[in-house]
Amino acid sequence: MMHDPNTLRRSVAPDDATGLNNYPGCYPTEEWTARYWAVTERGDLEQLQVTLQLPQGFSAPCVSVTVGDAGCIRTVRRWGFGCYPEILNEIGFDVAPLLSDPEDDAEWLTHYFGVVTFDLPGYFVIASPTHPFLFFDPNGVLKGSYTEWRTHLGALSYMVGGLDISFVGLQIENNALYQQALDYLLQALAQPLETNM
């Protein structure tokens, strides 16, 4: 299966990062917490947590959710995640001060998404029903959750064979087969293969 190279690129966030802001010092912020799972280069699962700074007031229009409801999260990818940039409109956030050229629409879009999109620590971020991506507002209220990206097996299938498949359905419908495939790919990853991604 062909894949969009941007969705499966490596994160540029430092592995030891604990706090992230794509535009430090450019606008007042509030601190959110992301708790998520990633697969290491060896295929192991690791649970991670990082503080993210979003524009002040971002939490106001975001409603509380339960695990499995995306809420304010637009997408999760191997490299990190993004919130819905439309929320910036709802809080009256002005992107213009971030622009070097106010007439450049491409630059405007880059910053519009850049304020709410973050590369995260971790080799391969996953998000599935068993390993959900959770996003908490400054008061600790769950405002975002994502379970429809890649499972542990999905990450391994890309790392070992370059396959872009989530395996969420298989995990739900036939967990025994899912576990068999997971064990097989963990063994394959332990072998020195030139095809490992």
PyMOL commands that set and color helices and strands:
alter all, ss='L'
color gray80, all
select helices_A, chain A and resi 86-90+96-98+105-114+152-161+168-173+175-190
alter helices_A, ss='H'
color red, helices_A
select strands_A, chain A and resi 19-20+29-39+45-55+73-77+80-83+117-119+124-126+133-136+142-146
alter strands_A, ss='S'
color yellow, strands_A
deselect
rebuild
show_as cartoon
